[in-house]
Amino acid sequence: MQRAGARSFASARAWLGGTAGRKPAPRAPAQAPAAPDEAQAGDFLALVGHELRNPLGALIAAADVLESCGADAETAAEARSVIARQARNLAQLVNELQDTGRLMAGKTMLARRPLDLAPLVQRVCQALQLAAAARGHRLACRLESVWTDGDAARLEQAVSTLAVNALNHAPPGAEVLLSVRRENGMGLVEVRDCRTGELRLALLRRLIALHGGSVEEPALAQGGPVSLRLPAIDPPAAAPELSLAPGRGRKVLVVAGNDAVLAALRAQLEGDGHALTTAADGQHGLSRLLAQRPEVTVVGPGLPGQAGLELARNARAAGYAGRMIALCSEAGSVAPAMAAGFDACLVDPADRAQLGASIRVS
């Protein structure tokens, strides 16, 4: 059993493509040399441990602060903010590990369709403006309309990952620039300046390769532009998109089988100015959707079996043209959700700004 585990980690380590110049730690002279697959397994475990150590350390430190700060409300609020932020980081890392496993196993399906990269990158930029301002950074976009054949949810996730890393590592007052342009028959999405971890970069490489593209990261260790190159296509003759006027609340139906999720979404979306209707299962959700025809329908996790997918299929078959957003429990659920008729799929727990931007997308 141990040997099989080592082989699986060795496969993962080989897929990640090396340690990018990092030398393995020297072994004690009395220790017998490890077999190659065991050494590779150790390297992969060290890589994952390194990615997880920073958010875990911050969580532990914040918890210690909460225990010792007593009645100091300001200090406690700051500690809670750290806990919330790092918990989101951990959730993202776990999602990326799940994605890595699915990519390695060849289980990743892409919901590809013609899409314009400019509005996709603009959505990322809009969703991260508050985060950039909170860190004292400027987040700017320079966009040219370039079409490609891609999975919108996964490409948006890739750009968002690079942008968040750029904001996390930028010096105070720096500008992070997201750009889209056409170059030599390819769509070029560039994030300047950016650093990202090996695990995330390996996942991005594999994901972009599935789209027939490549990732370029010159001078990544020192921080530099990271570019996603995707095959460019001609714009389709007609690309109708649902357009929702910005600046006003939406009529939103939320369907979720978990009471806690339903309550959290209600508080968030009503706080954002939306008019909300809820349903606790797919059958009631479909009935309310067809009776009320909301502008946006959000389907959360917790519905049994294929209920969420069936809801989307039945709604589309009945002529519902509103925007449908799925909150998926894992990244592997994105492609089936998009194929069932959802317009967007966010991996739960979804960031508040990301969900808000997806509801108001135009």
C-alpha positions as CSV (number, residue, x, y, z in Angstrom):
1,M,0.0,0.0,0.0
2,Q,2.8,2.4,0.9
3,R,4.5,1.6,-2.4
4,A,1.4,2.3,-4.4
5,G,1.0,5.6,-2.7
6,A,4.6,6.5,-3.5
7,R,4.1,5.7,-7.1
8,S,0.9,7.9,-7.3
9,F,2.8,10.8,-5.7
10,A,5.7,10.2,-8.1
11,S,3.3,10.4,-11.0
12,A,2.0,13.7,-9.6
13,R,5.5,15.0,-9.1
14,A,6.5,14.1,-12.7
15,W,3.4,15.7,-14.1
16,L,4.2,19.0,-12.2
17,G,7.3,19.1,-14.3
18,G,10.2,19.4,-11.9
19,T,11.1,21.7,-9.0
20,A,12.1,24.7,-11.0
21,G,15.6,24.7,-9.8
22,R,14.9,23.9,-6.2
23,K,17.5,21.3,-4.9
24,P,16.3,18.5,-2.7
25,A,17.4,18.7,0.9
26,P,20.6,16.7,1.7
27,R,20.0,13.4,3.3
28,A,21.8,12.2,6.5
29,P,24.8,10.0,5.6
30,A,23.5,7.1,7.7
31,Q,20.3,7.0,5.7
32,A,20.0,4.6,2.8
33,P,19.4,6.5,-0.5
34,A,15.7,6.6,-1.4
35,A,14.3,5.0,-4.5
36,P,13.7,7.6,-7.3
37,D,9.9,7.4,-7.0
38,E,10.0,7.8,-3.2
39,A,12.3,10.9,-3.5
40,Q,9.8,12.4,-6.1
41,A,6.9,11.6,-3.7
42,G,8.8,13.5,-1.0
43,D,9.4,16.4,-3.2
44,F,5.7,16.6,-4.1
45,L,4.6,16.4,-0.5
46,A,7.1,19.1,0.4
47,L,5.6,21.3,-2.4
48,V,2.1,20.8,-1.2
49,G,3.2,21.4,2.4
50,H,4.9,24.7,1.4
51,E,1.7,25.9,-0.3
52,L,-0.4,25.1,2.7
53,R,1.9,26.3,5.4
54,N,1.5,30.1,5.0
55,P,-2.3,30.2,5.3
56,L,-2.3,27.7,8.2
57,G,0.4,29.8,10.0
58,A,-1.7,32.9,9.6
59,L,-4.8,31.1,10.9
60,I,-3.0,29.8,14.0
61,A,-1.6,33.3,14.7
62,A,-5.0,34.9,14.4
63,A,-6.6,32.4,16.7
64,D,-3.9,33.1,19.3
65,V,-4.6,36.8,19.0
66,L,-8.3,36.2,19.6
67,E,-7.5,34.2,22.7
68,S,-5.3,36.9,24.2
69,C,-6.9,40.2,23.0
70,G,-9.7,40.2,25.5
71,A,-12.1,43.1,25.1
72,D,-10.0,44.8,22.4
73,A,-12.7,44.9,19.7
74,E,-10.4,46.4,17.0
75,T,-7.7,43.7,17.5
76,A,-10.4,41.0,17.5
77,A,-11.9,42.3,14.3
78,E,-8.6,42.3,12.6
79,A,-7.9,38.7,13.7
80,R,-11.3,37.6,12.4
81,S,-10.5,39.2,9.1
82,V,-7.2,37.3,8.8
83,I,-9.1,34.0,9.6
84,A,-11.7,34.7,6.9
85,R,-9.1,35.6,4.3
86,Q,-6.8,32.6,5.0
87,A,-9.7,30.2,5.2
88,R,-10.6,31.3,1.6
89,N,-7.0,30.8,0.6
90,L,-7.1,27.2,2.0
91,A,-10.4,26.5,0.2
92,Q,-8.8,27.7,-3.1
93,L,-5.8,25.5,-2.5
94,V,-8.0,22.4,-1.9
95,N,-10.0,23.2,-5.0
96,E,-6.7,23.4,-7.0
97,L,-5.5,20.1,-5.6
98,Q,-8.8,18.5,-6.7
99,D,-8.4,20.1,-10.1
100,T,-4.8,18.7,-10.3
101,G,-6.0,15.2,-9.6
102,R,-8.7,15.4,-12.2
103,L,-6.3,16.8,-14.8
104,M,-3.8,14.0,-14.1
105,A,-6.6,11.3,-14.3
106,G,-7.9,12.8,-17.6
107,K,-11.3,13.4,-16.1
108,T,-11.5,17.1,-16.9
109,M,-14.2,18.1,-19.4
110,L,-14.2,21.5,-20.9
111,A,-17.5,23.3,-21.8
112,R,-16.0,25.2,-24.8
113,R,-17.7,27.8,-26.8
114,P,-16.7,30.9,-28.8
115,L,-16.1,33.7,-26.3
116,D,-14.5,37.2,-26.3
117,L,-11.6,37.4,-23.9
118,A,-12.0,41.1,-23.3
119,P,-15.2,41.0,-21.3
120,L,-14.0,37.9,-19.5
121,V,-10.9,39.7,-18.2
122,Q,-12.9,42.9,-17.5
123,R,-15.2,40.8,-15.2
124,V,-12.1,39.6,-13.3
125,C,-10.8,43.2,-13.0
126,Q,-14.2,44.5,-11.7
127,A,-14.5,41.7,-9.2
128,L,-11.1,42.4,-7.7
129,Q,-11.2,46.2,-7.6
130,L,-12.1,46.3,-3.9
131,A,-9.4,43.8,-3.0
132,A,-6.9,45.9,-4.9
133,A,-7.9,49.2,-3.2
134,A,-7.8,47.5,0.2
135,R,-4.1,46.6,-0.4
136,G,-3.3,50.1,-1.7
137,H,-2.8,48.9,-5.3
138,R,-4.1,50.0,-8.7
139,L,-5.8,47.4,-10.9
140,A,-6.0,48.4,-14.5
141,C,-7.2,46.8,-17.7
142,R,-6.1,47.3,-21.3
143,L,-8.4,45.3,-23.5
144,E,-8.7,44.4,-27.1
145,S,-11.5,42.2,-28.4
146,V,-10.1,38.8,-29.2
147,W,-12.2,35.7,-29.6
148,T,-11.2,32.1,-28.7
149,D,-12.9,28.8,-28.3
150,G,-12.7,28.1,-24.6
151,D,-14.4,27.2,-21.3
152,A,-15.4,30.6,-19.9
153,A,-15.6,29.5,-16.3
154,R,-12.2,27.9,-16.3
155,L,-10.4,30.6,-18.2
156,E,-11.9,33.2,-15.9
157,Q,-10.7,31.2,-12.9
158,A,-7.2,31.1,-14.5
159,V,-7.0,34.8,-15.0
160,S,-8.4,35.5,-11.5
161,T,-5.8,33.2,-9.9
162,L,-3.0,35.1,-11.6
163,A,-4.5,38.5,-10.8
164,V,-5.0,37.6,-7.1
165,N,-1.4,36.4,-6.9
166,A,-0.2,39.6,-8.5
167,L,-2.1,41.7,-5.9
168,N,-0.8,39.6,-3.0
169,H,2.8,40.1,-4.0
170,A,2.8,43.6,-5.4
171,P,4.7,46.3,-3.4
172,P,2.6,49.1,-1.9
173,G,1.1,51.5,-4.4
174,A,2.0,49.3,-7.4
175,E,-0.1,48.9,-10.5
176,V,-1.3,45.5,-11.6
177,L,-2.2,45.5,-15.3
178,L,-4.5,42.9,-17.0
179,S,-4.4,43.1,-20.8
180,V,-5.8,41.3,-23.8
181,R,-4.5,41.6,-27.3
182,R,-4.1,39.6,-30.5
183,E,-0.5,38.6,-31.5
184,N,0.6,36.2,-34.3
185,G,-2.8,34.5,-34.5
186,M,-3.1,34.0,-30.8
187,G,-5.1,35.7,-28.1
188,L,-2.7,37.0,-25.4
189,V,-3.9,37.5,-21.9
190,E,-1.2,39.1,-19.8
191,V,-1.0,39.8,-16.0
192,R,1.8,42.2,-15.1
193,D,3.6,41.8,-12.7
194,C,2.9,38.4,-11.2
195,R,4.4,35.7,-9.0
196,T,2.6,32.4,-8.5
197,G,3.4,29.1,-6.8
198,E,4.6,25.9,-8.6
199,L,1.4,24.1,-7.9
200,R,-0.9,26.8,-9.3
201,L,1.4,27.4,-12.3
202,A,1.5,23.7,-13.2
203,L,-2.3,23.6,-13.0
204,L,-2.5,26.7,-15.3
205,R,-0.1,25.1,-17.8
206,R,-2.2,22.0,-18.0
207,L,-5.5,23.8,-18.2
208,I,-4.3,26.2,-21.0
209,A,-2.7,23.3,-22.8
210,L,-6.2,21.6,-23.0
211,H,-7.3,24.7,-24.8
212,G,-4.5,24.4,-27.3
213,G,-2.5,27.2,-25.8
214,S,0.5,27.8,-23.6
215,V,1.7,29.7,-20.5
216,E,4.8,32.0,-20.5
217,E,6.3,33.2,-17.3
218,P,9.7,35.1,-18.0
219,A,11.6,36.0,-14.8
220,L,8.8,34.6,-12.7
221,A,11.0,34.2,-9.6
222,Q,11.6,37.9,-9.6
223,G,8.1,38.8,-10.6
224,G,7.2,39.6,-14.2
225,P,4.4,39.3,-16.8
226,V,2.7,36.0,-17.0
227,S,1.0,35.4,-20.4
228,L,-1.7,33.0,-21.4
229,R,-1.6,32.3,-25.1
230,L,-4.8,30.9,-26.6
231,P,-5.7,30.2,-30.3
232,A,-7.6,33.2,-31.7
233,I,-10.7,32.6,-33.8
234,D,-12.9,34.9,-35.9
235,P,-15.9,36.4,-34.0
236,P,-19.1,34.4,-34.6
237,A,-21.7,35.8,-36.9
238,A,-24.1,36.3,-34.0
239,A,-23.2,36.0,-30.3
240,P,-26.4,36.9,-28.4
241,E,-25.7,37.5,-24.7
242,L,-28.2,38.3,-21.9
243,S,-27.7,41.9,-21.0
244,L,-28.7,43.1,-17.5
245,A,-28.6,46.8,-16.9
246,P,-25.9,47.7,-14.4
247,G,-26.5,49.6,-11.2
248,R,-29.8,48.1,-10.0
249,G,-30.8,45.1,-8.0
250,R,-32.0,41.9,-9.7
251,K,-34.9,39.6,-9.2
252,V,-33.0,36.6,-8.0
253,L,-34.2,33.1,-7.2
254,V,-31.9,31.0,-4.9
255,V,-32.3,27.3,-4.8
256,A,-30.2,25.4,-2.2
257,G,-30.7,22.2,-0.2
258,N,-28.7,23.4,2.8
259,D,-30.4,25.8,5.3
260,A,-27.1,27.4,6.3
261,V,-26.1,28.1,2.7
262,L,-29.6,29.4,1.9
263,A,-29.5,31.8,4.9
264,A,-26.0,33.0,4.0
265,L,-26.9,33.7,0.4
266,R,-30.1,35.4,1.5
267,A,-28.2,37.8,3.8
268,Q,-25.5,38.5,1.2
269,L,-27.8,39.1,-1.8
270,E,-30.4,41.1,0.0
271,G,-27.6,43.1,1.5
272,D,-26.4,43.8,-2.1
273,G,-29.9,45.2,-3.0
274,H,-31.4,42.2,-4.8
275,A,-35.1,41.1,-4.5
276,L,-34.9,37.5,-3.4
277,T,-37.1,34.4,-3.6
278,T,-35.8,31.0,-2.2
279,A,-36.5,27.3,-2.6
280,A,-35.1,24.4,-0.7
281,D,-35.3,21.7,-3.4
282,G,-35.2,21.4,-7.2
283,Q,-38.9,20.7,-7.6
284,H,-40.1,23.8,-5.8
285,G,-37.2,25.7,-7.4
286,L,-38.4,24.9,-10.9
287,S,-42.0,25.7,-10.1
288,R,-41.0,29.1,-8.7
289,L,-38.6,29.8,-11.6
290,L,-41.3,29.1,-14.2
291,A,-44.0,31.1,-12.4
292,Q,-41.8,34.1,-11.5
293,R,-39.2,34.1,-14.4
294,P,-36.5,35.8,-12.3
295,E,-33.7,37.6,-14.0
296,V,-31.1,35.5,-12.2
297,T,-31.3,32.0,-10.7
298,V,-28.6,30.9,-8.3
299,V,-28.4,27.1,-7.6
300,G,-26.4,26.3,-4.5
301,P,-24.8,23.0,-3.4
302,G,-26.7,20.5,-1.3
303,L,-29.4,19.4,-3.8
304,P,-29.5,15.6,-4.0
305,G,-28.1,13.7,-7.0
306,Q,-28.5,15.4,-10.3
307,A,-31.3,17.8,-9.1
308,G,-29.3,21.0,-9.9
309,L,-28.5,19.8,-13.4
310,E,-32.1,18.6,-14.0
311,L,-33.4,22.0,-12.8
312,A,-31.2,23.8,-15.4
313,R,-32.1,21.4,-18.2
314,N,-35.9,21.6,-17.5
315,A,-35.7,25.4,-17.1
316,R,-34.0,25.8,-20.5
317,A,-36.3,23.3,-22.1
318,A,-39.3,25.4,-20.9
319,G,-37.8,28.5,-22.5
320,Y,-36.3,30.3,-19.5
321,A,-33.8,32.8,-20.8
322,G,-32.6,34.3,-17.4
323,R,-29.1,34.0,-16.2
324,M,-28.3,30.8,-14.3
325,I,-25.4,30.5,-11.9
326,A,-24.3,27.2,-10.2
327,L,-22.4,27.1,-7.0
328,C,-20.5,23.8,-7.5
329,S,-19.0,21.7,-4.7
330,E,-15.9,21.0,-6.7
331,A,-14.1,22.2,-9.8
332,G,-14.9,18.9,-11.7
333,S,-18.6,19.8,-11.6
334,V,-18.1,22.9,-13.8
335,A,-18.3,21.2,-17.2
336,P,-21.5,19.2,-16.5
337,A,-23.1,22.4,-15.1
338,M,-22.3,24.4,-18.2
339,A,-23.5,21.6,-20.5
340,A,-26.8,21.5,-18.6
341,G,-27.5,25.1,-19.3
342,F,-25.9,27.2,-16.6
343,D,-24.3,30.5,-17.7
344,A,-21.6,30.4,-15.0
345,C,-20.3,28.0,-12.4
346,L,-18.5,29.2,-9.3
347,V,-16.7,26.7,-7.0
348,D,-18.2,26.9,-3.5
349,P,-17.4,28.6,-1.2
350,A,-17.7,31.4,-3.7
351,D,-16.1,34.8,-3.0
352,R,-18.8,37.5,-2.4
353,A,-17.4,39.9,-4.9
354,Q,-17.1,37.1,-7.6
355,L,-20.8,36.1,-7.0
356,G,-21.9,39.7,-7.1
357,A,-20.1,40.4,-10.3
358,S,-21.5,37.2,-11.9
359,I,-25.1,38.3,-11.0
360,R,-24.6,41.8,-12.4
361,V,-22.7,40.6,-15.5
362,S,-23.7,42.4,-18.7
